[in-house]
C-alpha cells in the first residue's frame, strides 16, 4: 500500500499525531524523573560515599537522560532531512498538524451513505455562465469511481520554491496542492504537489500575482498533460473589484454539489485561497467534503451553503480588502 495514500486516511494521521504527542510528553516527563532520581542518588551518595552501586546508578541515569534528549531529536532531524517527496517523510510531517476527526454538520436524520451517482444524471453545463466545457484532448480510459481524494498538506512542502514568487509551496502553493489532490486521485498518484508545482512554474506562468491562475488550471494543455477533463462551473474573476458576493448563491451551490455527486472534484477559489470540494463516502447526498490544503482541521462534510458561510470571509480578507465569496469553480475528473 502506498504510504501517502495511507496518510490521507485520517485514522493513520490520528495514530501518528498521538505518537508525536506522546513523544513530546516523554521529552518533558522523562527528564524530570531522571533529575529527581539523580537528586535522590546524590543524597544517598553523600550519606554513603563508599557505595559503588550509587555511582553506577548515577552513570545509568546520565545515560538515560542523554537518550531522552537525543533519540527524539534524532528521529525528527532524520525525517526533516529527507526530501518532502519521500512518502514516509510526508506522512510524518503531516502528523505535525493538530488532528481532529472530521466534523459532520447534521442537516437531517438520514443515515450517511455513499452518494456517487451516475454522471449522466448531472446536466453538464447547466449552471455555467459561458456555456463552454473544456476537456482533455487525450484518449479517455476507464477508472474505478473515486470515493475519497488523496489529501496533501501544502505545509509539508516548506522547502519547495514556488516559481518566481520568492515563496515556497507551503506559503503560496495552495492551488498547486489542490490540483495535485485531484490529479493524483483521478489520474496518477505520482502527481504530488512538488511535481505539479514544478510543471506549472515551467509551462504556464511566472506567478507574478503570487498564486495559481484559474486559466492555468482549465487550459487544454494542462488538462491533457495530467489526463483530466475540466468544466468551468462559474468564473467571476473578470468582475471589477474583488467583491464576488457575501450572500449565498443557490445556483452556484447547486452546480458544485451536482458536480461532486457526479463523482467530480471542484477546485474552488475563495478569498486569496484555493480549496477542493470533493467526494467522500462519509458525507450525505446533500453534502460535499472540504479538502483544505492549509488547514486540515477544517476538513469535513458541509452543505454548499455551510461551506460558503465558512469560506466567504476566508482569513478575514472580506473585512480587510472586500475580497469576498467564491470567485471561480472548476470541476475536474478523469
Helices and strands as residue ranges (DSSP letters): H 3-7, H 10-47, H 52-81, H 87-94, E 103-104, G 119-121, G 154-156, E 161-162, G 163-165, E 167-168, H 169-172, H 174-186, H 193-203, H 214-218, H 220-226, E 229-235, H 250-261, E 265-270, E 273-278, E 288-291, G 296-298, E 300-302, H 304-311, G 314-316, H 317-321, E 328-333
